[in-house]
């Protein structure tokens, strides 16, 4: 035990000494490079926040991906908790049944339209079972609650 502690202590000391010397890229120039405001801002700047339109598109695309994967839990997570019971009855149970039957689902990229200040996502999906395919279109609302976008059955 004492030997392990000694080895760890020496390893940390070596690491500290290595980093104090500039990390091994010693070029002989001990002067620090000039820092300007653009370098500092770039390093500390967080990625730009997505616009509401981008956030709506992202949640619609997550919905399409979850449906294509027949991922009932993934779909449920995209709805506000107030609608979970309804989502479970209308979508999740259907997805689980389709998964058991071996249905394959492919989804087109969802489109979003605004109607009187409300946003609706249209999902075009192709369901395939035993070599037979059927195309189906679904439309859901996209709502914002508590600063987050959700899929919704509301109209």
C-alpha positions as a printed Julia matrix, in Angstrom:
155×3 Matrix{Float64}:
   0.0    0.0     0.0
   2.82   2.38    0.89
   4.57   1.63   -2.39
   1.39   2.38   -4.4
   0.98   5.72   -2.64
   4.6    6.6    -3.34
   4.23   5.75   -7.04
   1.06   7.85   -7.31
   2.74  10.76   -5.52
   5.72  10.62   -7.9
   3.39  10.41  -10.91
   1.49  13.52   -9.81
   4.74  15.37   -9.11
   6.02  14.51  -12.59
   2.75  15.58  -14.16
   2.84  18.88  -12.28
   6.45  19.53  -13.29
   5.67  18.64  -16.91
   2.72  21.03  -17.08
   4.65  23.81  -15.33
   7.29  23.67  -18.07
   4.75  24.28  -20.8
   3.84  20.69  -21.57
   7.0   19.6   -23.37
   6.68  21.95  -26.33
   9.51  24.13  -25.08
  10.75  26.18  -27.98
  13.06  28.31  -25.89
  10.71  31.26  -26.07
   9.5   31.96  -22.55
   7.43  34.97  -23.52
   3.73  34.37  -23.39
   1.84  34.95  -26.62
  -0.25  38.04  -26.75
  -3.85  37.54  -25.89
  -6.48  39.57  -27.57
 -10.16  39.79  -26.87
 -11.14  37.59  -29.81
  -9.06  34.65  -28.54
 -10.48  35.01  -25.05
 -14.05  35.3   -26.3
 -13.7   32.31  -28.59
 -12.47  30.08  -25.78
 -15.18  31.03  -23.31
 -18.02  31.55  -25.76
 -20.75  28.93  -25.61
 -22.29  27.6   -28.79
 -24.99  29.85  -30.15
 -28.42  29.0   -28.83
 -30.78  27.48  -31.35
 -33.55  29.67  -32.65
 -37.13  28.66  -31.83
 -37.55  27.46  -35.43
 -34.45  25.26  -35.1
 -35.69  23.91  -31.77
 -39.09  23.05  -33.26
 -37.42  21.32  -36.2
 -35.14  19.4   -33.83
 -38.01  18.06  -31.73
 -39.91  17.06  -34.9
 -36.83  15.25  -36.23
 -36.39  13.49  -32.86
 -40.01  12.38  -33.11
 -39.46  11.02  -36.61
 -36.34   9.15  -35.49
 -38.11   7.65  -32.45
 -41.06   6.48  -34.56
 -38.73   5.0   -37.2
 -36.95   3.11  -34.42
 -40.31   2.05  -32.92
 -39.02   3.56  -29.68
 -42.11   4.12  -27.55
 -40.13   5.52  -24.61
 -38.32   7.93  -26.93
 -41.63   9.17  -28.3
 -43.1    9.57  -24.81
 -40.13  11.75  -23.78
 -40.95  14.23  -26.57
 -44.36  15.08  -25.1
 -45.02  17.16  -22.0
 -45.86  15.03  -18.97
 -49.43  16.39  -19.06
 -50.03  14.36  -22.23
 -48.18  11.15  -21.32
 -51.31   9.12  -20.6
 -52.83  10.04  -23.96
 -49.55   9.44  -25.8
 -49.25   6.03  -24.2
 -52.73   5.09  -25.46
 -52.49   6.64  -28.94
 -48.88   6.14  -30.0
 -46.74   4.09  -27.64
 -49.0    1.04  -27.47
 -49.28   1.11  -31.28
 -45.48   1.31  -31.69
 -44.94  -1.61  -29.32
 -47.46  -3.7   -31.27
 -45.81  -2.79  -34.58
 -42.43  -3.77  -33.16
 -43.77  -7.17  -32.06
 -45.28  -7.75  -35.52
 -42.01  -6.87  -37.26
 -43.23  -3.73  -39.01
 -40.49  -1.53  -40.45
 -41.03   2.22  -40.48
 -39.24   4.77  -42.61
 -39.85   8.45  -42.11
 -39.4   11.42  -44.39
 -37.97  14.59  -42.92
 -40.85  16.27  -41.09
 -42.12  19.6   -42.33
 -43.35  22.36  -40.05
 -45.95  24.97  -40.87
 -47.36  27.87  -38.9
 -51.09  28.43  -38.86
 -52.45  31.4   -36.91
 -49.45  31.45  -34.59
 -49.51  27.7   -33.91
 -46.96  25.24  -35.25
 -47.74  21.87  -36.77
 -45.37  19.12  -37.85
 -46.34  16.79  -40.66
 -44.86  13.3   -40.64
 -44.94  11.12  -43.75
 -44.13   7.54  -42.89
 -43.96   4.3   -44.83
 -44.94   1.16  -42.97
 -43.63  -2.13  -44.38
 -44.68  -5.64  -43.33
 -44.08  -8.85  -45.25
 -42.94  -6.94  -48.31
 -46.07  -4.79  -48.5
 -45.81  -1.05  -47.89
 -48.31   1.6   -46.99
 -47.74   5.33  -46.72
 -49.36   7.27  -43.9
 -49.33  10.94  -42.92
 -49.71  12.23  -39.37
 -49.84  15.79  -38.07
 -49.0   16.91  -34.54
 -48.65  20.29  -32.87
 -45.42  21.62  -31.48
 -45.88  23.58  -28.28
 -43.58  25.42  -25.91
 -43.93  24.89  -22.17
 -41.5   25.91  -19.48
 -39.05  27.12  -22.14
 -38.89  23.75  -23.91
 -40.54  22.52  -27.12
 -42.74  19.42  -27.11
 -44.87  17.44  -29.52
 -48.57  17.72  -28.68
 -52.05  16.55  -29.63
 -53.42  20.05  -29.0
 -54.82  21.89  -31.97
